[in-house]
């Protein structure tokens, strides 16, 4: 998840409960991720002025059930310039290489 948020409504109005009209209550659904079988990565720019980095930090705290959880907080990066950082590129390259390796191991590497 990149520049993840707790919920759509909470981006604009921080409050302790989930509004019934909030169509993306991520903090209420992240526990549904199968933490044994799913790799998760959270990426956020430390100076994001659209979605505060505290949203991703909060979701990180909600992912204690995820066995393979990776995070990347990029200093000096905002909301729209993360992709220009070589650390972002290296992080995602490693993450997807591990996802593909795990998938190849599950199906015996035959690919179908």
N, C-alpha and C positions, 0 to 999 in steps of 0.2 A: 504494500500500500504506500503510495507516495502522497505526501501532504495530506495525510488522513485526518479525518475529523470525527469527533465523538458523535455528533449528529448534525444534520443540516441546520436545525433551529439554533443549536448551541453555538454555532459559528457566529451568529448575529446577537443572540441573547443568551448569555450564560445563566442556566438555572438548574436546580437539582433534580428535576423530574423530566421524563420524556413526554413531549406534547403529543396528543393523539394524532395530529396532522403532520408529524415529523416523518417523512417518507424514508429517511435513511438514519435510523437510530443505531449506528454502528456499535456503540458501547453496549447496547442491549443484545446484540446479535453475535458479537465476536466469540462468545463462549460456544457457539454452535460449530465452530471450526474444529474438525477432528485433529486434535493436537498431536496425536501419535503418527498420523499418516500425512499430514500437510506441513509443508515448509512455509514459513511466513517471514517476510521482510518488511520492515517499516523504515521509510526514508522521509526526512523532513529537513528543510532549511531552517537554520537557527534564527534567521532574521526575516522569516515569512511574515509579511504584513497583511496577507489575505486570510490565512488560517494559522492561528497561533500555534507554535510548536508544542504548547502544552496539551493540545488535543492528541497528538501522536504519543507523547509521553504518557498520557492517561491510558490510551489503548494498549500501550506496551505493558502497563501494570495489569491490564485485564487479560493478558496472554500467558499467565503463569502455567497454563495447561499445555502450551505448545512446546514440544520437545526441541524443535529446530527453529528457533526464533532469532532473527538477525536484525539489527538496527543500524542505521547510519544517520547521524545528525551532522549536517554540513554547516560549519561555521561560515560566515560571510556569504551565505546563499539565501535567497528569498523564495518566492513562490514560483517564479517563471524562469529561473536560471539554473536550476539544479542539474539539468541535463548537460550543461556545459562544463561540469566539474569532472575531472578524470577519476576522482574517488567514486562518484556515482556510477560511472561506466565500469570500473573494476568491480565494484560491489555487485552490480547486476550481472555482470559476466560470470562471476564466481557462483552467484546464487542460481542462475539458470543452468550452469554446467552441472551443479549438484542435483538440481531437479531432474535434468535429463539422465544423469547417471543413475539416479534412484529409479526412474521409470524403466530404464534399460535393464536394471537388475530384477525388477518385478516381472517383466515379461520374457526374461531370458535373453534379451537383446535381439530377438528375432524381428521385432517391429511389426508383427501382424501377420 
